[in-house]
Amino acid sequence: MTAVPAPDPGPDAGAVWHYGDPLGEQRAAETDAALVDRSHRAVLTLTGADRKTWLHSISTQHVSELAEGSSTHNLSLDSQGRIEDHWVQTELDATTYLDTEPWRGEPLLAYLRTMVFWADVVPSAADMAVLSLLGPRLADRTVLDVLGVETLPEHMHAVPLRSGGFVRRMPSARADQIELDLVVPRRDAGDWQGRLTRAGLRPAGVWAYEAHRVAAVRPRLGLDTDERTIPHEVGWIGGPGVGAVHLNKGCYRGQETVARVHNLGQPPRMLVLLHLDGAAQRPSTGDVLRSDRRPVGRLGTVVEHADLGPIALALLKRGLPVDTALVTGGEIEVAAMIDADSVPAAKVAGAGRLAVERLRGASRGP
């Protein structure tokens, strides 16, 4: 089995892209069980009595009372409400674990340290690895025995592993799919891979994970977001376990933008799934998308899917008709079509917007 490295430069440089059969690895993740080494992902820890209330005050999620074993998505925004950092957060054994993109580990740690002031909290880099397990067979007794658990955790919950670290269940796009993350000491990652492979999990590269993620329309920081992205555009809105922004908490950087967009209007862009022309060369993340030669969006992650063919995520101008013919506008021009099922539902007008409309109507008179 030959490990093919992920493209370098690229967000997964240093990881395994595939083991010689990327489409077969994807099918194993869909129909059986696959193991993806995502140990290039950065893991941080927060310790100290104030860690939850302190992080609550500087991030978008409601985490001041996050229960033991609970997990959630969380964000750090700039003063204009634009996304700077995204992480998955787990509370376990008096420690808050944050795992984030490989290239954001050091900047996020540096930012957290500058925000400590007098709080009893210690942000640190953790020598831990993330292994992701995908597939419907993960609930089999053989797999549970290797993990040392009687049953799988609930969605967005984690349970400790006897040898250190924890297993966390992530949400799945389909009812018959299971997705787990093992966050374990890096020195033990090879041993875990060996035991899980012997239990029947097929080793798969990051390509398989990315195809799974894109098909589920799940954004990734830095690929499906740019320097202007706000949380509403990529669906990172909702309470713990649902989204990454809690709408009923206050006092965090960028809160004004979040509240204004939620109450008064729609975000300018929407995240959708695109189907790309299968006969053409592949465009690149960041390429402009055009309709009738007019820019209407930005291309995100591009990947070949075993069943769907070439697909991509994209940030498009909100309200763009589903049947709009699109063309990528980088060095390679590729025709693209919007997946109708991926288009976000129209938002019901908030109280702020309704009030504005009433005032406008009153000013016009009878």
C-alpha positions as CSV (number, residue, x, y, z in Angstrom):
1,M,0.0,0.0,0.0
2,T,1.7,3.2,-1.2
3,A,0.9,6.4,0.6
4,V,0.6,9.4,-1.8
5,P,1.3,12.7,-0.1
6,A,-1.2,15.5,-0.2
7,P,-0.5,18.5,-2.5
8,D,2.2,20.8,-1.3
9,P,1.7,23.7,-1.0
10,G,-1.8,23.1,0.2
11,P,-3.9,23.0,3.5
12,D,-3.1,19.3,4.0
13,A,0.6,19.3,3.1
14,G,2.3,16.6,5.2
15,A,-0.8,14.3,5.3
16,V,-1.6,11.3,3.2
17,W,-3.7,12.2,0.2
18,H,-4.6,8.6,-0.7
19,Y,-3.2,5.1,-0.7
20,G,-3.5,4.4,-4.4
21,D,-7.2,3.9,-4.7
22,P,-8.9,7.2,-3.7
23,L,-12.3,6.4,-5.1
24,G,-12.3,3.0,-3.4
25,E,-11.3,4.6,-0.1
26,Q,-14.3,6.9,-0.5
27,R,-16.6,4.0,-1.0
28,A,-15.3,2.3,2.1
29,A,-16.1,5.4,4.0
30,E,-19.6,5.4,2.6
31,T,-20.5,1.7,2.9
32,D,-18.1,0.1,5.4
33,A,-15.5,1.7,7.6
34,A,-12.5,3.9,6.9
35,L,-9.7,5.4,8.9
36,V,-8.3,8.8,8.0
37,D,-5.1,10.2,9.6
38,R,-5.7,13.9,10.2
39,S,-2.8,14.2,12.7
40,H,-1.5,17.3,10.9
41,R,-4.4,19.1,12.5
42,A,-3.4,21.4,15.4
43,V,-4.7,20.6,19.0
44,L,-4.7,23.1,21.8
45,T,-5.7,22.8,25.5
46,L,-7.1,25.3,28.0
47,T,-6.7,24.6,31.7
48,G,-7.6,26.6,34.8
49,A,-10.7,27.4,36.8
50,D,-11.7,30.3,34.5
51,R,-11.2,28.6,31.1
52,K,-14.9,28.2,30.2
53,T,-16.1,31.7,31.2
54,W,-13.0,33.3,29.8
55,L,-13.4,31.6,26.4
56,H,-17.1,32.4,26.5
57,S,-16.3,36.1,26.6
58,I,-14.0,36.1,23.6
59,S,-15.7,33.6,21.2
60,T,-19.0,33.3,19.4
61,Q,-20.4,30.2,21.1
62,H,-22.1,29.8,24.5
63,V,-19.5,27.7,26.4
64,S,-19.5,29.1,29.9
65,E,-21.5,26.1,31.1
66,L,-20.4,23.5,28.5
67,A,-21.1,20.1,30.2
68,E,-18.6,17.4,30.7
69,G,-18.1,15.5,27.5
70,S,-19.9,18.1,25.3
71,S,-18.4,19.3,22.1
72,T,-19.3,22.3,19.8
73,H,-18.0,24.4,17.0
74,N,-16.7,27.9,17.9
75,L,-15.3,30.9,16.2
76,S,-13.2,34.0,16.7
77,L,-14.3,37.0,14.7
78,D,-12.6,40.3,13.9
79,S,-14.2,43.7,14.8
80,Q,-16.3,43.6,11.6
81,G,-17.7,40.2,12.2
82,R,-15.5,38.4,9.7
83,I,-14.3,34.9,10.5
84,E,-10.7,34.7,11.7
85,D,-10.6,31.2,13.4
86,H,-12.8,28.1,13.6
87,W,-12.2,25.2,15.9
88,V,-14.0,22.1,17.4
89,Q,-14.2,22.3,21.1
90,T,-14.5,19.5,23.7
91,E,-14.8,19.7,27.4
92,L,-13.4,16.7,29.3
93,D,-11.7,16.1,32.7
94,A,-11.1,19.8,33.7
95,T,-9.6,20.5,30.3
96,T,-11.0,22.3,27.2
97,Y,-9.6,20.8,24.0
98,L,-9.6,22.9,20.7
99,D,-8.6,21.3,17.4
100,T,-8.2,23.6,14.4
101,E,-6.6,23.8,11.0
102,P,-2.9,23.0,10.8
103,W,-1.9,26.5,9.7
104,R,-4.0,28.2,12.4
105,G,-2.7,26.4,15.5
106,E,0.1,28.8,16.3
107,P,-1.7,32.0,15.4
108,L,-4.8,30.9,17.5
109,L,-2.6,30.0,20.4
110,A,-0.8,33.4,20.2
111,Y,-4.1,35.2,20.2
112,L,-5.5,33.3,23.1
113,R,-2.4,34.0,25.2
114,T,-2.7,37.7,24.5
115,M,-6.3,37.7,25.9
116,V,-5.6,36.0,29.2
117,F,-4.9,39.1,31.3
118,W,-5.8,38.1,34.9
119,A,-8.0,35.1,34.2
120,D,-7.0,31.7,35.7
121,V,-6.5,30.0,32.3
122,V,-3.5,28.5,30.6
123,P,-3.6,28.0,26.8
124,S,-1.1,25.4,25.6
125,A,-0.2,23.5,22.5
126,A,-1.0,19.8,22.9
127,D,1.0,16.9,21.4
128,M,-2.1,15.1,20.2
129,A,-3.3,13.7,16.9
130,V,-6.7,13.6,15.3
131,L,-7.8,10.3,13.6
132,S,-11.2,10.4,11.8
133,L,-13.3,7.3,11.4
134,L,-16.0,7.2,8.7
135,G,-18.7,4.6,7.8
136,P,-21.8,2.8,8.9
137,R,-19.9,-0.2,10.3
138,L,-18.4,1.8,13.2
139,A,-21.1,0.7,15.5
140,D,-20.0,-3.0,15.1
141,R,-18.9,-4.8,18.3
142,T,-15.4,-5.4,16.9
143,V,-14.9,-1.7,16.5
144,L,-16.4,-0.8,19.9
145,D,-14.2,-3.3,21.6
146,V,-11.1,-1.8,20.0
147,L,-12.2,1.7,21.3
148,G,-13.0,0.2,24.7
149,V,-16.6,1.6,24.8
150,E,-19.9,-0.2,25.2
151,T,-21.8,2.2,22.8
152,L,-21.0,5.1,20.6
153,P,-21.3,8.6,22.1
154,E,-24.2,10.8,21.2
155,H,-23.7,13.4,18.5
156,M,-21.2,16.1,19.5
157,H,-20.3,14.3,22.7
158,A,-17.0,12.6,23.7
159,V,-16.0,9.9,26.1
160,P,-12.5,9.3,27.5
161,L,-10.3,6.5,26.2
162,R,-8.6,4.3,28.7
163,S,-5.1,4.9,27.2
164,G,-5.6,8.7,27.1
165,G,-7.4,11.1,24.8
166,F,-11.0,10.7,23.8
167,V,-13.4,9.6,21.1
168,R,-15.9,12.2,19.8
169,R,-19.0,11.6,17.6
170,M,-19.5,14.2,14.9
171,P,-22.8,14.9,13.1
172,S,-23.5,12.9,9.9
173,A,-25.1,14.1,6.8
174,R,-27.1,10.8,6.5
175,A,-28.8,8.7,9.1
176,D,-26.9,5.6,8.2
177,Q,-23.5,7.3,8.4
178,I,-21.3,7.5,11.4
179,E,-18.3,9.9,11.9
180,L,-16.0,9.7,14.9
181,D,-12.9,11.6,15.8
182,L,-10.2,10.1,18.0
183,V,-8.1,12.8,19.7
184,V,-5.2,10.8,21.2
185,P,-1.6,11.4,22.4
186,R,0.6,11.6,19.2
187,R,2.9,8.9,20.5
188,D,-0.1,6.5,20.5
189,A,-1.4,7.4,17.0
190,G,0.4,4.6,15.2
191,D,-0.7,2.0,17.7
192,W,-4.3,3.1,17.3
193,Q,-4.0,3.0,13.5
194,G,-2.7,-0.6,13.7
195,R,-5.5,-1.8,16.0
196,L,-8.2,-0.2,14.0
197,T,-6.8,-1.5,10.7
198,R,-6.8,-5.1,12.2
199,A,-10.4,-4.5,13.2
200,G,-11.3,-4.1,9.5
201,L,-11.1,-0.3,9.0
202,R,-9.6,0.6,5.6
203,P,-6.9,3.2,5.7
204,A,-7.9,6.2,3.6
205,G,-6.3,9.5,2.7
206,V,-7.5,13.0,3.3
207,W,-9.0,13.0,-0.2
208,A,-11.7,10.6,1.1
209,Y,-12.4,12.9,4.1
210,E,-12.6,16.0,1.9
211,A,-15.0,14.4,-0.6
212,H,-17.2,13.3,2.3
213,R,-17.1,16.9,3.8
214,V,-17.8,18.7,0.5
215,A,-20.8,16.4,-0.4
216,A,-22.2,17.2,3.1
217,V,-21.8,21.0,2.4
218,R,-19.6,21.5,5.4
219,P,-17.3,24.6,5.1
220,R,-13.6,24.6,5.9
221,L,-11.7,27.7,7.2
222,G,-9.5,29.2,4.6
223,L,-10.8,27.1,1.7
224,D,-14.5,27.8,1.7
225,T,-14.1,31.1,3.5
226,D,-12.1,34.2,2.6
227,E,-11.2,37.4,4.3
228,R,-14.7,38.8,4.0
229,T,-16.7,35.8,5.2
230,I,-19.2,36.2,8.0
231,P,-20.7,33.2,9.8
232,H,-24.2,33.5,8.3
233,E,-22.8,33.0,4.8
234,V,-21.5,29.5,5.6
235,G,-24.1,28.2,8.0
236,W,-22.1,28.6,11.2
237,I,-25.1,29.9,13.1
238,G,-26.7,28.1,16.1
239,G,-26.2,26.9,19.6
240,P,-23.7,24.3,21.0
241,G,-23.7,21.2,18.9
242,V,-25.6,22.8,16.1
243,G,-23.5,25.7,14.8
244,A,-20.7,27.9,15.9
245,V,-22.5,31.2,16.8
246,H,-25.0,31.5,19.7
247,L,-27.4,34.3,19.0
248,N,-28.4,34.8,22.6
249,K,-25.1,35.6,24.1
250,G,-23.3,39.0,24.1
251,C,-20.0,40.8,24.4
252,Y,-17.7,39.3,21.9
253,R,-15.7,40.9,19.1
254,G,-17.8,41.1,15.9
255,Q,-21.1,40.7,17.8
256,E,-22.7,43.8,16.2
257,T,-22.3,42.5,12.7
258,V,-23.8,39.1,13.7
259,A,-26.8,40.7,15.3
260,R,-27.4,43.2,12.5
261,V,-27.4,40.6,9.8
262,H,-29.6,38.3,11.8
263,N,-32.2,41.0,12.7
264,L,-32.1,43.3,9.7
265,G,-31.2,41.4,6.6
266,Q,-29.7,38.5,4.6
267,P,-26.0,37.9,4.3
268,P,-24.6,38.9,1.0
269,R,-23.4,35.4,0.0
270,M,-24.5,31.8,0.4
271,L,-22.5,28.5,0.6
272,V,-23.7,25.9,-2.0
273,L,-22.6,22.7,-3.6
274,L,-21.5,22.8,-7.3
275,H,-21.3,20.1,-9.9
276,L,-18.4,20.7,-12.3
277,D,-18.0,19.7,-15.9
278,G,-16.5,16.2,-15.7
279,A,-14.6,16.5,-19.0
280,A,-12.6,19.5,-18.1
281,Q,-9.5,20.2,-16.1
282,R,-10.0,21.1,-12.5
283,P,-10.2,24.7,-11.4
284,S,-8.6,26.0,-8.2
285,T,-9.9,27.1,-4.8
286,G,-10.2,30.9,-4.8
287,D,-11.1,31.1,-8.5
288,V,-13.9,33.6,-9.4
289,L,-17.2,32.3,-10.6
290,R,-19.0,34.1,-13.4
291,S,-22.4,34.3,-15.0
292,D,-22.6,36.1,-18.3
293,R,-19.1,37.3,-17.7
294,R,-20.2,39.0,-14.4
295,P,-18.5,37.9,-11.2
296,V,-21.1,36.2,-8.9
297,G,-19.0,34.2,-6.4
298,R,-15.9,32.4,-5.3
299,L,-14.9,28.8,-5.7
300,G,-14.0,26.9,-2.5
301,T,-12.9,23.3,-2.1
302,V,-12.7,21.3,-5.3
303,V,-12.6,17.5,-5.1
304,E,-13.4,14.4,-7.2
305,H,-16.2,12.4,-5.5
306,A,-16.6,8.6,-6.2
307,D,-20.3,8.9,-7.0
308,L,-21.0,12.6,-7.7
309,G,-17.9,13.2,-9.9
310,P,-16.1,16.5,-9.7
311,I,-17.8,18.7,-7.1
312,A,-17.0,21.9,-5.2
313,L,-18.2,24.3,-2.6
314,A,-18.7,27.9,-3.5
315,L,-19.7,31.2,-2.0
316,L,-22.3,32.7,-4.4
317,K,-24.3,35.9,-4.4
318,R,-27.4,35.3,-2.3
319,G,-30.6,35.0,-4.4
320,L,-28.8,33.7,-7.5
321,P,-31.3,31.5,-9.3
322,V,-30.6,27.8,-9.0
323,D,-30.5,27.3,-12.8
324,T,-27.9,30.0,-13.3
325,A,-25.2,28.8,-15.7
326,L,-21.8,29.3,-14.1
327,V,-18.2,29.3,-15.4
328,T,-15.0,29.4,-13.3
329,G,-12.9,32.3,-14.2
330,G,-9.3,31.4,-13.2
331,E,-6.7,30.0,-15.5
332,I,-9.1,27.1,-16.3
333,E,-12.6,27.8,-17.4
334,V,-15.0,25.1,-16.3
335,A,-18.8,25.0,-16.5
336,A,-20.6,24.5,-13.2
337,M,-24.2,23.9,-12.0
338,I,-25.7,24.7,-8.6
339,D,-27.0,21.7,-6.6
340,A,-30.6,22.8,-5.8
341,D,-30.7,20.7,-2.6
342,S,-27.8,22.7,-1.2
343,V,-29.3,26.1,-1.5
344,P,-30.1,27.6,2.0
345,A,-33.8,28.1,2.7
346,A,-35.0,31.7,2.5
347,K,-34.8,33.3,5.9
348,V,-38.0,34.5,7.6
349,A,-37.7,38.2,8.3
350,G,-36.5,39.0,11.8
351,A,-38.2,41.4,14.2
352,G,-35.8,44.2,13.2
353,R,-36.5,43.9,9.5
354,L,-40.3,43.7,10.1
355,A,-40.1,46.9,12.2
356,V,-38.1,48.7,9.4
357,E,-40.7,47.6,6.8
358,R,-43.5,48.9,9.0
359,L,-41.8,52.3,9.4
360,R,-41.2,52.5,5.7
361,G,-44.9,51.7,5.0
362,A,-46.0,54.3,7.5
363,S,-43.8,57.0,6.0
364,R,-45.4,56.4,2.5
365,G,-48.8,57.1,3.9
366,P,-52.1,55.8,2.6
